């Protein structure tokens, strides 16, 4: 190959790589469930068996907790320990409140969208286990619908 052909080939490869951008990591492995597929009582009773399970469903948002000052320990499920999270429940299941652990970036995104108590979000979650207060804890992977 001559020099011009090699330079052209290298340039086109560089442009292709630059335009492709970073690849998004695959967040979910295996099947995706709803909260009707696996009852909450089953999750709680066998949390180690289900840890890492992915759920995609609609939840009702209640409140975000950043620190002890954000919680009222006299109210049900207002856990004052652990990671930054918001409390939520599956739509249609009035007694199954749990925690959804969030990153600072996700917290800012919730604020930017003006999410308020009783708003419904369609989310993708991964079961993390039991939070320090006894509630089921999920990691927020994505908000699919605001």
Secondary structure, DSSP 8 states (H G I E B T S, - for coil): --HHHHHHHHHHHHHHHHHH---------S-EE-TTTS-HHHHHHTHHHHTT-EEEEEEEEEEEE-SGGG--TTSTT---SSSSEEEEEETT-TT-EEEEE--HHHHHHHHHTT--TT-EEEEEEEEEEE-TTS-EEEEEEEEEE-
